[in-house]
Amino acid sequence: MTTDTRSPLAYLPTSLSLFEDPQGPTQQLAFERWLADEQARGSLRLPSSLAVYRDMWGAFSAWCLGQSPGVTLESLDLRDLQAFQAARFGRKSSDMSLSPRHALRLMRLVDRVLRHHAAQTGEPPNTAASDWLAAHPVVRYAEAAHADPLPDFLSVSEAKHLITFLSDARPRPGLTGSRRDSHAAFTWQELRNRCAVGLQLGGGLTPGDVRALTLASPISRGGRVRDRPWKVSVPGDGNSAARETPIAPWAGELLQHWLQVRAEARIEGDFLFPSTRTGKQWHKESHYKCAKKVLEDAGIDSSEGGSFRLRHTFALRQLRRGFQPETVAAWLGVEPEVMGRYRRVVATPMDVV
């Protein structure tokens, strides 16, 4: 038996064009670059393992190429992954069978390639695969529940500091001196960014949830303070149903101020947090960069877990306060099984918030 010693890049087809930009890297090139680095580190040595990864990526890439329009590494989202899983359901061949364990291996592969590609290009990582796993505990726990990492969250001091930092963007009549009127110096974009981050920490929203919110989402009716939102209605996205989730009082105050500024600035459109004055929807990459800057300006490390740490902190806080896991899961828009990883943290003596 002879071993093929060619570089993984030698397998790269020259005719793939998954990207609108023909000069950009293709899905296959991204995979081969990841594979080459893994081999260089000694993580992949067995020919059988290489063959399995090639078959898995080949089936996934072929499906992406077959869509109209084609699915790129940048555009891949939860709906694409759900459609791929549905298309492969019931297949029994060794490379396309989607048992929970195989689906877990495939999603891990996709996630690793996406993150490696992001590191190569300097762009924010596409987290669609990891997000899909987070929403499908049956697949994520396919190998061993204890292997699922604990959620990353803010410490008590970090959370309190961030809340104070975010709240500086709204009127605070109880303060004195320059801090009382500091909110007047904020542009509408800066206020938008802080309010959006506030809803992730104070309401457990995902970045996608934030971008999908409309002017009809804030709910103040039935609240304790007149005109102050106390929960938000999150639209369904095809992967999860529409839901309502409560928001912390400080986040409601920040949202109330944003609604006032948004109206006074005569910003158009129905999106709660538009990208432009004309009401254009906030793009994923732009939102990612804005949230990252808010956290960095607040002195919060955003390199591990990004703004999802805020959502995890919200979930842990609600469990600490005594809410049932099923209730918190409904607020987060996830299956109750997902709450197991949070309960493992709550069961420890760690401070949350």
Summary of the structure (lengths in Angstrom):
residues: 353
radius of gyration: 22.4
end to end distance: 59.8
largest distance: 80.3
contacts: 1019
relative contact order: 0.10
helix: 54%
strand: 3%
